[in-house]
Every structure is written in structure tokens, then in C-alpha cells.
Amino acid sequence: MKTTQNHVTRLPAFHKTWWKAPLVASVLGLPLLAMEYSVIRAHDGMGQYGFVIYGALSLLALAWALPHRRSVRTYRTVAASLALGCVFLPLLFALLLWAALA
């Protein structure tokens, strides 16, 4: 909270479009995350990609859970971007493996 010259306490300004970065990451990432989770679980456990999938889900939850203030906008965008990057990481490895074996 901020105090002005008149000793009036103001609440921090809320960011009106706080939901855009987590929404884009959710719309693009959650279907892929669910698909990767089901494919990896079908092949006897999470193994080496478990941390990536759970980390992406945690970062996505963090992007939604951060306070809705303008001062946290950068952290929310970074968390959503990292979550999206972690979602695309196993898919990138699969594409690289496919290209190497072709």
C-alpha cells in the first residue's frame, strides 16, 4: 500500500489484463501436457520426463496464482513462458529423435 502526501492510503493498481499470459499458455500447453502425460504414463512411468511435466504444471499454476498487480506482470509472463517451453521440450526431443533416425 502506498501513502500519499495527504496520508491517504491507496491500494496497489490491479492489472486489467493479468489473465492474458496464463490463458495463452494454458490454451496452447494444457492439451499437449495432457497428451504427453498420458503417453509417458502408458510406457511404465514418468522416468526422466517426469520433472519436466510436473515442473511445467507447477509453473502454469504459479502463473495463475500470482497477485493481479501490474508490478508482477513480468513474473507472470516469465512463468507462463517457461511453462510453455517445458511443455514443448519433450515434443522437441521426439522431433529431434525422429529426424536423427530418418
Steps between C-alpha positions, in 0.01 A plus 500: 500500500615849423448812707464833321582849630154526657567178694234322297572134455454368146482139398738385223364527148363177363598395153186473285645247255688285750339184363630517141842336545374208714204448267716478188736258674205293622326483163817401317664292771233305687390277210863414423575451867208258537607311188862474616391389845276225364763376253779495756282338769400229251866405457576393858544817695624852474874439497715790388214715369301497824677807633438691178128422497446568869716813476296630208179440692643676806613801296160523337331493840742766622416723203132484596561536873721810502334820624309702241713812530684676221831467686483118470423503127855405401515206740164373376611522137832328576327218691249447217775505237717254692201270547434508128867432430498201736190365327666519159831352622406127482332560164820664374705202618263263319530702178879505526505124556270447201724719282812316612351160424353598164 
